[in-house]
Amino acid sequence: MHYRNGREAKNGDKVIQMQMDGPVIQSVGVLYDATHGNDYCNGNIAPTQQQPTAACLCDCLHVDDLAAILAEKGLDKRPKGK
């Protein structure tokens, strides 16, 4: 079981799920009920603020990986006030 960027997926991971064809986030939550051997429509995402969503792991990223990307781009810090 692996996310879109190749990272191994584990139940209990905090994840975001993006649209199939773009960077639009569809859901955010905790991965559960995923079973080994399948990266498509495998498991569920327990919502933090919305209804449960079926997880296509190939459309997901681990939140730590997203945070690293944001830091690389300098988007991990709030801009200075004016």
Helices and strands as residue ranges (DSSP letters): E 14-18, E 25-32, E 44-47, E 53-54, G 57-59, E 60-62, H 63-72
